Amino acid sequence: MTPLGRELRERIAATGPLTFKDFMEAALYHPEHGYYASGAIRTGRAGHFMTSAELDPIYGELWAGAFEDIWRACGETQDFDVIEVGPGEGGFAAACLASVSEELGRALRYRLVERVPAVEARQKARLTGLGNVAWSASLGSCPRVENGLVFANELLDNLSFHLVEKSGGRLVELVVDIRGPDLALDRAPLSTAALSAYLGDLGVDLPEGHRYEIGLDALSMTARAALCCSSARAASRSRAPSAFRTSPCRSMPVAKPVRSSTSRIAVQLTCALMSLSPGSSRTPSSTRAAE
């Protein structure tokens, strides 16, 4: 059994079963043993899997062109902020910064949100000399964006989620408990009413025996991203709700064309963050780190 497995068994023995969300959070982000938080290389050719940003720099180059379109829609402002959340080994940032036009390069302030110091150190080594680059440990510690956007690539599906099931005609939550020498899934009452409310908002009625993954953390992440951008908040207040087609987040605009440049920033922000539905997250194989 791994050190994390032993720690989780002790925690369950002391306080009771863990929600699947809490179990997954520990497997991925435990400060010492978590798959991502340990600081080991996970993405790229030296890691365990590849993302679009690591396969070819053309992905970052294409997005650099999109960022320039947004900057011009803002009126080619003197300062333009791009905040990238979950930047991995910095491949996307490197490709984007190396390919932006000279005009945008003078205005661009690129900020990476990275919570793991060892990964941040590798990013800094990779991005040295590529422009005006800064780091923050969380979205909440980022400066307020007046002109710009928040971007994330393959992030929402790496956030922990709750696992629910229709059993005996009612909705229950799957939790991790001790079963002999092993950890196993068991059924328990819902840990929060937000889970049933989420399915109700989507109009989802699970058939008997079916399971559903609910990424409340993904909804929280998109909301925090919107709060980073004062332009996005102003756009949401200044236009009627009918101006947007809404996602399961309800209050978050997704992809409806709008007139003002500030509203356009909000739309681009949300599309970048919500390329994966919070309700369709998948369990990374790395969750097995706690077994």
KEBATI-904503 format. One record per residue (C-alpha): residue number from 1; residue in one letter; x negated, y negated, z negated. Coordinates in steps of 0.25 Angstrom, whole numbers, plus 5000, padded with zeros to 4 digits. Each point is the difference from the previous one (the first is absolute). Example, Ala and Ser with C-alpha at 12.3 -4.5 7.8 and 13.67 -1.06 7.14 Angstrom:
BEGIN
[lumfi 1,A,[4951,5018,4969]] [lumfi 2,S,[4994,4986,5002]] 
This chain:
BEGIN
[lumfi 1,M,[5000,5000,5000]] [lumfi 2,T,[4995,4986,5003]] [lumfi 3,P,[4998,4989,4990]] [lumfi 4,L,[5012,4993,5005]] [lumfi 5,G,[5008,5013,4999]] [lumfi 6,R,[4996,5001,4985]] [lumfi 7,E,[5003,4986,4997]] [lumfi 8,L,[5014,5001,5006]] [lumfi 9,R,[5003,5013,4993]] [lumfi 10,E,[4996,4993,4987]] [lumfi 11,R,[5009,4988,5004]] [lumfi 12,I,[5012,5008,5003]] [lumfi 13,A,[4998,5008,4987]] [lumfi 14,A,[5000,4987,4992]] [lumfi 15,T,[5011,4992,5007]] [lumfi 16,G,[5008,5010,5009]] [lumfi 17,P,[5001,5002,5015]] [lumfi 18,L,[4995,4990,5010]] [lumfi 19,T,[5008,4995,5011]] [lumfi 20,F,[4995,5004,5013]] [lumfi 21,K,[4996,4985,5003]] [lumfi 22,D,[4992,5000,4987]] [lumfi 23,F,[4993,5013,5004]] [lumfi 24,M,[4997,4995,5014]] [lumfi 25,E,[4995,4986,4994]] [lumfi 26,A,[4990,5007,4991]] [lumfi 27,A,[4995,5010,5012]] [lumfi 28,L,[4998,4988,5009]] [lumfi 29,Y,[4996,4988,4991]] [lumfi 30,H,[4995,5005,4986]] [lumfi 31,P,[4988,4991,4998]] [lumfi 32,E,[4990,5011,4998]] [lumfi 33,H,[5006,5013,5007]] [lumfi 34,G,[5010,4994,5010]] [lumfi 35,Y,[4998,5003,5015]] [lumfi 36,Y,[4999,4986,5004]] [lumfi 37,A,[4996,4993,4988]] [lumfi 38,S,[4987,5008,4997]] [lumfi 39,G,[4993,4992,5011]] [lumfi 40,A,[4996,5011,5009]] [lumfi 41,I,[5001,4999,5015]] [lumfi 42,R,[5014,5004,5005]] [lumfi 43,T,[5002,4994,5013]] [lumfi 44,G,[4992,5000,5013]] [lumfi 45,R,[4990,5011,5006]] [lumfi 46,A,[4993,5001,4987]] [lumfi 47,G,[5013,5002,4992]] [lumfi 48,H,[5012,5010,5000]] [lumfi 49,F,[5009,4993,5010]] [lumfi 50,M,[5001,4990,5011]] [lumfi 51,T,[5009,4988,5002]] [lumfi 52,S,[5002,4992,5013]] [lumfi 53,A,[4991,4989,4995]] [lumfi 54,E,[4988,5010,4998]] [lumfi 55,L,[5003,5007,5014]] [lumfi 56,D,[4996,4988,5008]] [lumfi 57,P,[4998,4985,4998]] [lumfi 58,I,[5010,4997,5011]] [lumfi 59,Y,[5011,5002,4990]] [lumfi 60,G,[4994,4988,4992]] [lumfi 61,E,[4998,4992,5013]] [lumfi 62,L,[5014,5002,5004]] [lumfi 63,W,[5005,4995,4986]] [lumfi 64,A,[4990,4988,5001]] [lumfi 65,G,[5008,4996,5012]] [lumfi 66,A,[5013,5001,4993]] [lumfi 67,F,[4994,4991,4988]] [lumfi 68,E,[4996,4990,5010]] [lumfi 69,D,[5014,4999,5006]] [lumfi 70,I,[5006,4998,4986]] [lumfi 71,W,[4989,4989,4997]] [lumfi 72,R,[5004,4993,5013]] [lumfi 73,A,[5015,5001,4996]] [lumfi 74,C,[4996,4993,4987]] [lumfi 75,G,[4995,4988,5008]] [lumfi 76,E,[4985,5005,5000]] [lumfi 77,T,[4998,4996,4985]] [lumfi 78,Q,[4987,4996,4994]] [lumfi 79,D,[5001,5012,4991]] [lumfi 80,F,[5006,5014,5003]] [lumfi 81,D,[5000,5011,4990]] [lumfi 82,V,[5000,5015,5002]] [lumfi 83,I,[5001,5008,4988]] [lumfi 84,E,[4998,5015,5003]] [lumfi 85,V,[5005,5010,4989]] [lumfi 86,G,[4993,5013,4999]] [lumfi 87,P,[4989,4998,5009]] [lumfi 88,G,[4993,5013,4999]] [lumfi 89,E,[4986,5000,5005]] [lumfi 90,G,[5002,4987,5006]] [lumfi 91,G,[5001,5005,5015]] [lumfi 92,F,[5012,4992,5003]] [lumfi 93,A,[4994,4987,4994]] [lumfi 94,A,[4987,5002,5008]] [lumfi 95,A,[5007,5002,5013]] [lumfi 96,C,[5009,4988,4998]] [lumfi 97,L,[4990,4990,4995]] [lumfi 98,A,[4990,5004,5011]] [lumfi 99,S,[5010,4997,5011]] [lumfi 100,V,[5008,4988,4996]] [lumfi 101,S,[4999,4988,5009]] [lumfi 102,E,[4990,4989,4996]] [lumfi 103,E,[5012,4991,4998]] [lumfi 104,L,[5007,5009,4990]] [lumfi 105,G,[4987,5004,4994]] [lumfi 106,R,[4998,4986,4995]] [lumfi 107,A,[5014,5000,4993]] [lumfi 108,L,[5000,5014,4995]] [lumfi 109,R,[4999,5004,4986]] [lumfi 110,Y,[5000,5015,4998]] [lumfi 111,R,[5003,5006,4987]] [lumfi 112,L,[4999,5015,4996]] [lumfi 113,V,[5008,5005,4989]] [lumfi 114,E,[4992,5012,4994]] [lumfi 115,R,[5002,5006,4986]] [lumfi 116,V,[4988,5009,5000]] [lumfi 117,P,[4986,4993,4997]] [lumfi 118,A,[4992,5011,5007]] [lumfi 119,V,[5008,4999,5013]] [lumfi 120,E,[5000,4985,4999]] [lumfi 121,A,[4984,5000,5000]] [lumfi 122,R,[5000,5009,5013]] [lumfi 123,Q,[5010,4990,5007]] [lumfi 124,K,[4991,4988,4996]] [lumfi 125,A,[4988,5007,5006]] [lumfi 126,R,[5008,5003,5013]] [lumfi 127,L,[5006,4986,5001]] [lumfi 128,T,[4987,4992,4997]] [lumfi 129,G,[4999,4988,5010]] [lumfi 130,L,[5013,5002,5007]] [lumfi 131,G,[5007,4988,4995]] [lumfi 132,N,[5008,4994,4988]] [lumfi 133,V,[5003,5012,4992]] [lumfi 134,A,[5004,5001,4986]] [lumfi 135,W,[5006,5011,4991]] [lumfi 136,S,[5010,5002,4989]] [lumfi 137,A,[5004,5011,4991]] [lumfi 138,S,[5015,4999,5002]] [lumfi 139,L,[5010,4992,5008]] [lumfi 140,G,[5004,4993,4987]] [lumfi 141,S,[4986,4994,4999]] [lumfi 142,C,[5000,4995,5015]] [lumfi 143,P,[5001,4985,5002]] [lumfi 144,R,[5014,4995,5006]] [lumfi 145,V,[5000,5001,5015]] [lumfi 146,E,[5006,4988,5007]] [lumfi 147,N,[4997,5004,5014]] [lumfi 148,G,[4997,5015,5003]] [lumfi 149,L,[5004,5014,4997]] [lumfi 150,V,[4998,5012,4992]] [lumfi 151,F,[4996,5013,5007]] [lumfi 152,A,[4999,5014,4996]] [lumfi 153,N,[4997,5013,5009]] [lumfi 154,E,[5005,5013,4995]] [lumfi 155,L,[5002,4995,4986]] [lumfi 156,L,[5014,5003,4996]] [lumfi 157,D,[4999,5015,5002]] [lumfi 158,N,[4988,5000,4990]] [lumfi 159,L,[5009,4995,4989]] [lumfi 160,S,[5006,5009,4990]] [lumfi 161,F,[5015,5004,5001]] [lumfi 162,H,[5011,5006,4992]] [lumfi 163,L,[5005,5014,5004]] [lumfi 164,V,[5015,5002,4999]] [lumfi 165,E,[5009,5012,5003]] [lumfi 166,K,[5015,5003,5001]] [lumfi 167,S,[5002,5012,4990]] [lumfi 168,G,[5014,5005,4995]] [lumfi 169,G,[5007,4988,5007]] [lumfi 170,R,[4992,4989,4993]] [lumfi 171,L,[4987,4993,5003]] [lumfi 172,V,[4988,5004,4991]] [lumfi 173,E,[4985,4996,5000]] [lumfi 174,L,[4989,5010,5001]] [lumfi 175,V,[4990,4999,4989]] [lumfi 176,V,[4986,5007,4997]] [lumfi 177,D,[5000,5009,4988]] [lumfi 178,I,[4992,5011,4994]] [lumfi 179,R,[5003,5014,5004]] [lumfi 180,G,[4991,5010,4994]] [lumfi 181,P,[4986,4997,5005]] [lumfi 182,D,[5005,4991,5011]] [lumfi 183,L,[5007,4987,5003]] [lumfi 184,A,[5013,5002,5007]] [lumfi 185,L,[5012,4992,5005]] [lumfi 186,D,[5013,4999,4992]] [lumfi 187,R,[5013,4993,5000]] [lumfi 188,A,[5004,4988,4991]] [lumfi 189,P,[5009,4989,4999]] [lumfi 190,L,[4996,4987,5009]] [lumfi 191,S,[4990,4992,4993]] [lumfi 192,T,[5006,4987,5006]] [lumfi 193,A,[5013,4996,5005]] [lumfi 194,A,[4993,4993,5012]] [lumfi 195,L,[4998,5014,5006]] [lumfi 196,S,[5015,5003,5002]] [lumfi 197,A,[5002,4985,5004]] [lumfi 198,Y,[4990,5001,5011]] [lumfi 199,L,[5007,5012,5006]] [lumfi 200,G,[5013,4993,4998]] [lumfi 201,D,[4995,4987,5008]] [lumfi 202,L,[4995,5009,5011]] [lumfi 203,G,[5013,5008,5000]] [lumfi 204,V,[4993,5013,4998]] [lumfi 205,D,[5008,5012,4994]] [lumfi 206,L,[4990,5011,4999]] [lumfi 207,P,[5005,5014,5003]] [lumfi 208,E,[4999,5011,4989]] [lumfi 209,G,[4986,5004,4998]] [lumfi 210,H,[4994,4989,5008]] [lumfi 211,R,[4988,4992,4995]] [lumfi 212,Y,[4997,4985,5003]] [lumfi 213,E,[4988,4992,4998]] [lumfi 214,I,[5002,4985,4994]] [lumfi 215,G,[4989,4990,5001]] [lumfi 216,L,[5004,4990,4990]] [lumfi 217,D,[4986,4995,5000]] [lumfi 218,A,[5000,4998,5015]] [lumfi 219,L,[5012,4990,4998]] [lumfi 220,S,[4992,4993,4988]] [lumfi 221,M,[4988,4999,5009]] [lumfi 222,T,[5008,4993,5011]] [lumfi 223,A,[5006,4991,4990]] [lumfi 224,R,[4987,4996,4994]] [lumfi 225,A,[4994,4997,5014]] [lumfi 226,A,[5012,4991,5003]] [lumfi 227,L,[4997,4992,4988]] [lumfi 228,C,[4986,4998,5004]] [lumfi 229,C,[5005,4992,5012]] [lumfi 230,S,[5007,4987,4996]] [lumfi 231,S,[5004,4999,5015]] [lumfi 232,A,[5007,5013,4999]] [lumfi 233,R,[5008,4996,4988]] [lumfi 234,A,[5004,4987,5006]] [lumfi 235,A,[5005,5007,5013]] [lumfi 236,S,[5008,5010,4992]] [lumfi 237,R,[5007,4988,4992]] [lumfi 238,S,[5002,4991,5012]] [lumfi 239,R,[5007,5010,5010]] [lumfi 240,A,[5014,5007,4999]] [lumfi 241,P,[4999,5015,4997]] [lumfi 242,S,[5006,5003,5013]] [lumfi 243,A,[4987,4995,5007]] [lumfi 244,F,[4993,5013,4996]] [lumfi 245,R,[5002,5014,5001]] [lumfi 246,T,[4997,5006,4987]] [lumfi 247,S,[4992,5012,4995]] [lumfi 248,P,[5003,5009,4988]] [lumfi 249,C,[4993,4989,4992]] [lumfi 250,R,[5013,4992,5003]] [lumfi 251,S,[4994,4986,4998]] [lumfi 252,M,[4988,5003,5010]] [lumfi 253,P,[5001,4995,5014]] [lumfi 254,V,[4995,5010,5010]] [lumfi 255,A,[5000,4997,5015]] [lumfi 256,K,[5010,4990,5004]] [lumfi 257,P,[4995,4988,5009]] [lumfi 258,V,[5001,4987,4993]] [lumfi 259,R,[4997,4985,5004]] [lumfi 260,S,[4991,4994,4989]] [lumfi 261,S,[4985,5003,4999]] [lumfi 262,T,[5002,5003,4985]] [lumfi 263,S,[5011,5010,5003]] [lumfi 264,R,[4991,5007,5010]] [lumfi 265,I,[4989,5002,4990]] [lumfi 266,A,[5010,5007,4991]] [lumfi 267,V,[5004,5009,5011]] [lumfi 268,Q,[4986,5004,5004]] [lumfi 269,L,[4996,5002,4985]] [lumfi 270,T,[5011,5010,4998]] [lumfi 271,C,[4998,5007,5013]] [lumfi 272,A,[4986,5002,4996]] [lumfi 273,L,[5003,5005,4986]] [lumfi 274,M,[5012,5009,5004]] [lumfi 275,S,[4995,5008,5011]] [lumfi 276,L,[5004,5012,4992]] [lumfi 277,S,[5013,5001,4993]] [lumfi 278,P,[4999,5001,4984]] [lumfi 279,G,[5010,5011,5001]] [lumfi 280,S,[4992,5009,5009]] [lumfi 281,S,[4987,5001,4993]] [lumfi 282,R,[4992,5013,5000]] [lumfi 283,T,[4992,5007,4990]] [lumfi 284,P,[4985,4999,5003]] [lumfi 285,S,[4993,5013,4998]] [lumfi 286,S,[4991,4992,4991]] [lumfi 287,T,[5011,5002,4989]] [lumfi 288,R,[4994,5013,4998]] [lumfi 289,A,[4988,4993,4993]] [lumfi 290,A,[5008,5002,4987]] [lumfi 291,E,[5003,5015,5001]] 
